[in-house]
Amino acid sequence: MRIAMLGAGGIGGYYGGLLARAGHDVAFVARGAHLAALQQAGLRVESVHGDFAIEGIEATDDPAQVGIVDLVLVTVKSYDLDQAAEAAHPLLGPETVVLPLLNGLDAADRLADRLGQRLVLAGLTHISSCIASPGLIRQVSPLRRITLGERDGTVSARAERVRDALSASGIEAVLTPDINVALWEKFLFIASISGICCLARQPIGPVMNTRETRELYLDALREIEALARARQVGLASNVVERTLQLTDSFDPQTRPSMLVDLQAGRRLELDALSGTVVRYGQETGVATPLHRVVYAVLKPNAT
């Protein structure tokens, strides 16, 4: 399969590396010092699942040099999505499949509006991975899961082909007819834990082991649960309890990507997380006071 990784950071670099190692023809669209390192020395991966390196990879900052592919994995930050959508056009043919793996809820809809409704699947990933230095990806989480599905709830042959290609490379790939529920389940977790960890400037362990911040996290989860139910999303009745159990299972030093960005002085995906909670709450009449505080306090750091 000919695959373009639109974004070659922690997520795109890691998954693209696995797909290339499995024999797929993978092109990495990257920029800056990371791109230069990929072009000069190839891709190196340090992972809890095993280290590997791939030499002589195809890497560029110009998708037109890649041409039409079978699959585009979109792994940019949410605030770069519109720019990525514009850049993606040279990669697209009539049978190309586009799969976004971004934080937030609406990446697939935004891509479909710009690239065509027919081309886009919806998806999400559970992974902790980052650029440790130019050309080097460090992946530290036991999970390396991609969940995908057709936006209309069907199970299609093309989605099965994508799932099978991902699975054969070592990724835990899950194809679901309820992709909207899966997106909200992850959003419930990532928007809440990112916001509270950023407010506290602490990784997950100290947040969950301190009564006051644990209670804030629980309140943040409940706000999003209420919002999802107001929008008639079929979350499980025990979704908050399950999410708490999941969060408690993380390595105590795990930092959500937004906290990593905050501490590094980089732009935040705030609008895709607590910003979306506030916006959806205003649209549906659901009160989201905690996420409003998160959004307001972090907003000066967001750009």
ABEGO torsion letter per residue (X at the ends): XBBBBBEABAAAAAAAAAAAAAGBBBBBBBBEAAAAAAAAAEBBBBBAAEBBBBBGBBBBABAAAAEBBABBBBABBAAAAAAAAAAAAAABBAABBBBBBBBEAAAAAAAAAAAEAAABBBBBBBBBBBBABBGBBBBABABBBBBBBBAAGBBBAAAAAAAAAAAAAGBBBBBBABAAAAAAAAAAAAAAAAAAAAAAGBBAAAAAABAAAAAAAAAAAAAAAAAAAAAGBBBBAAAAAAAAAAAAABBAABBBAAAAAAAAGBBBAAAABAAAAAAAAAAAGBBBAAAAAAAAAAAAAAX
